[in-house]
Amino acid sequence: MKRGPKAKPTKLKVLEGNPGRRPLPKKEPTPSKAKSVAAPAELDAEGKKAWRRVVRQLKAMGLYTEIDRDALMLYSDSYSLWLKASRRLRKDGILTKGALGAPKLHPAVLVADKAFQRMKAMISAFGMTPADRVGLAGEEKEEVDEFTAHQQRRKKGE
């Protein structure tokens, strides 16, 4: 088992501008681009909505490939399950009556928690949290005030 943080895909490192300045791997496997972005038939309506939302964003970043389909399906299915359990909890509350009438935790709490744990693993794997994306915004042009822009033009000989 490898120690330390998980290796980041080269594609993400490139999008971040290779902040570590270490040489990028030359022989990293590159899965083929996904042919279909259609949501799998096995997903319910909420899962399909999650699928479309996430795939649209990953595709725009160039991070959606054919091999990601099963992992994204797991994320979308977990999202749907979490949403259903959360709705049930909002309706019923987090406590319910036990066999002897004493309050106990609603079973949907455990369902929501398990689904959330699976979603969290997939979210991190695809760089879908602000912490995972910290350097991805580096491609935007930095705003430069007028004086600095003038100095930069003079330096270039314009």
C-alpha positions in Angstrom: 0.0 0.0 0.0 1.3 3.4 -1.0 1.8 6.0 1.7 1.0 9.7 1.5 -1.7 11.5 -0.4 -3.4 9.8 -3.5 -1.7 10.6 -6.8 -3.5 13.3 -8.7 -4.3 12.6 -12.4 -2.0 14.3 -14.8 -5.0 16.0 -16.5 -5.8 17.8 -13.1 -2.1 18.7 -12.6 -2.1 20.3 -16.1 -5.3 22.2 -15.4 -3.7 23.5 -12.1 -0.5 24.6 -14.0 1.6 21.9 -12.4 2.1 23.8 -9.1 4.7 21.3 -7.7 6.8 21.8 -10.9 7.7 18.1 -10.8 8.0 16.3 -14.1 4.6 15.0 -15.3 4.4 11.3 -15.9 4.9 10.4 -19.6 3.3 6.9 -19.5 0.1 7.5 -17.6 -2.7 5.5 -19.1 -5.2 7.7 -20.9 -8.6 6.2 -21.1 -10.7 7.0 -24.2 -13.1 9.8 -24.2 -16.7 8.8 -23.4 -18.8 8.1 -26.4 -22.1 8.5 -24.6 -23.1 11.0 -22.0 -26.6 9.6 -21.6 -27.5 8.6 -18.1 -27.6 4.8 -17.5 -31.1 3.3 -17.6 -30.5 1.7 -14.2 -30.6 5.1 -12.5 -33.9 6.6 -11.2 -35.1 10.1 -12.1 -33.1 11.8 -9.3 -30.0 9.8 -10.2 -30.3 10.8 -13.8 -30.5 14.5 -12.9 -27.4 14.1 -10.8 -25.7 12.3 -13.7 -26.4 14.9 -16.2 -25.3 17.8 -13.9 -22.0 16.1 -13.0 -21.2 14.8 -16.5 -21.8 18.2 -18.1 -19.3 19.8 -15.7 -16.7 17.0 -16.0 -16.9 17.0 -19.8 -16.4 20.8 -19.8 -13.2 20.3 -17.9 -12.1 17.4 -20.1 -12.2 14.9 -17.2 -15.0 12.6 -18.3 -13.8 9.3 -19.9 -15.4 6.0 -20.8 -13.9 4.3 -17.7 -15.5 6.8 -15.3 -19.0 5.6 -16.2 -19.3 3.1 -13.3 -17.9 5.4 -10.7 -20.2 8.2 -11.8 -23.1 5.8 -11.7 -22.3 4.9 -8.1 -22.1 8.6 -7.3 -25.5 9.4 -9.0 -27.2 6.4 -7.4 -25.8 7.3 -4.0 -27.0 10.9 -4.5 -30.5 9.8 -5.3 -30.6 7.5 -2.2 -29.2 10.3 0.0 -31.9 12.7 -1.4 -34.7 10.3 -0.7 -33.5 9.5 2.8 -33.1 13.3 3.5 -36.6 14.0 2.3 -37.9 11.2 4.5 -36.1 12.7 7.5 -37.4 16.2 6.9 -40.9 14.7 6.8 -40.7 12.3 9.8 -37.9 13.8 11.9 -34.7 12.1 13.0 -36.3 10.3 15.9 -39.0 7.6 15.8 -40.6 5.4 18.4 -38.8 2.1 19.2 -40.4 -1.2 20.1 -41.0 -0.2 23.7 -42.1 3.3 22.8 -38.8 5.0 23.6 -37.3 7.4 21.0 -34.7 5.9 18.7 -32.9 7.1 15.6 -34.9 7.0 12.4 -33.5 4.2 10.1 -33.3 6.8 7.2 -30.4 8.5 9.2 -28.2 5.4 8.6 -29.3 5.2 5.0 -28.5 8.9 4.4 -25.1 8.5 6.2 -24.0 5.5 4.1 -25.1 7.2 0.9 -23.3 10.3 1.9 -20.1 8.4 2.6 -20.2 6.8 -0.9 -20.9 10.2 -2.5 -18.0 11.8 -0.6 -15.6 9.2 -1.9 -16.7 9.8 -5.5 -16.8 13.6 -5.1 -13.2 13.6 -4.0 -12.1 11.2 -6.7 -13.5 13.5 -9.4 -12.2 16.8 -8.0 -15.8 18.0 -7.2 -15.1 20.0 -4.0 -13.6 23.4 -3.6 -10.6 22.0 -1.9 -10.1 19.5 -4.8 -10.4 22.4 -7.3 -8.3 24.9 -5.5 -5.8 25.3 -8.4 -8.1 24.6 -11.3 -9.2 28.3 -11.5 -5.6 29.2 -12.4 -6.5 29.4 -16.1 -8.4 32.6 -15.7 -6.6 35.8 -16.5 -5.6 37.9 -13.6 -7.1 41.3 -13.5 -4.4 44.0 -13.9 -4.9 47.6 -13.0 -4.2 50.3 -15.7 -0.8 51.3 -14.3 0.5 47.8 -14.1 -0.7 47.1 -17.7 1.1 50.2 -18.9 4.3 49.1 -17.2 4.0 45.6 -18.7 3.5 47.1 -22.2 6.6 49.3 -21.8 8.6 46.3 -20.7 7.6 44.5 -23.8 8.5 47.5 -26.0 5.0 48.4 -27.1 
